[in-house]
Amino acid sequence: MSIEDCLSKGDKQSIGYKRSDLDFNFTNHTVRIEKGMSFYMYSDGFVDQLGGEKNRRLGCRRFRNLLKENAHLPFEEQREILVHAFHEYKGENEVRDDVTVVGFGFPQGGDDNTFF
């Protein structure tokens, strides 16, 4: 099963701002969880970061490819790779927005390293 097969997009609604709709009903998503699955939740700050040779957004495709290429690694290593890739891509640009990435998984065996 690929990352795209399990992609659940969040609602386009801000949280934590003065003008946020406190009564907004967010969409609930149901996902069948199996051993060995990993999940990633992220804010738009990572994908919206400007950088690279053309000073463009990093983008969802590039971000998902980073996740796919490194999903087999322990979460601690994935974290280091994502942080490095983000800083390398942004170069001298300022960080545009808050950047949040949360990853967690359900290991096949007795591995306790299930989040970053």
N, C-alpha and C positions, 0 to 999 in steps of 0.2 A: 504494500500500500504506500503511495507516495504522499508527500506533504500536501500536494494539491487536492488529493482525495479527501483529506481530513480538514481542509481549511474552513474555518467558521469566521466570517467577518463580523466585527463588532459594530454596534450602532454608531452612527456619526453624531455623537452627543458628548459634549464636554462634561467633565466632572470637576468639582473643586473650584470653580470660578464664581465670582459674585453673581453673574448672570446665568449660571447653570440652572436648568429646569429641575427643581427638586422633586417634581412629581412625574418626571419622565419614566415611563415603563420600559426598561431595557429588555431586549430579547433574551430569552433563556434558550440555551443550546443543550441538547442531550447527546452525549458521546458514549459509545460502548467502549469500555476500558478493558484492555487485554495486557497481560504481562509483556514486558519489553517495549511498550509504547512510551513515547516521550511527547510532551506538550510544551508549546512556547506561546507566551503572550507578550505583546510588545506595544509600546506607544508609537505614534507616527514620527517621533523625533529621530529615530535611527534611519528610517527610509527617506525622510525629507532632508537629511543633512546634505548640504552642498559640498562638492569637492571633485576630485578626479581631474583628469586632463582638461575637460571641457567645463569645469565648475558647474556641474549639474547635480540633480538629486541622486543619491545613492540608489534609490528605487526598490520596489518590492521584489522584483525578479532577482536582482543581485543579492538582496538580503536572504531570500528563500534559498538561493543556491549556496550561500554560506552555511545555512542551517543544514541543508541536505548533505553537503560535502563533509560535515563534521559531526553529524548526528550519532555516529558509531563511537565517538570518543566520550570519555567521562565528562560530566558537566563542568568540572573545574577547568579542564582543557578547552572546552567549547567557549567558556567565558573569556579566557585569555585570548583566544583567536578572534572572538567578536570585538573585544575591546581594541586589540591591535588593528584589526581591519577598519574599524570605525575611525581611529585616529590617523591611520595611514591615508584613508580616503579623504577625510576632511582637510588634511594638510594644514595650511596656515589659516584656513577659514575659522570663524567663530562658531561655537556650537549654537545651532539655530533654535533649538527647542529642548524640552526635557527629553531625556533618552532613558527608556525603561525597557528591559528585556528580562522576562522571567521564564526559566525553563525548569521542568520537573518531569520525572519519569517513574515508571513502574517496572522495576528490574525483573529480569528472567529468573534470577537466583537470589542469593543472599547479599547482594551489593547494597550498602547503606548510602552510597553517594547518589542521591536521587533528586537533587535540586541545586540551583545556583542562584 
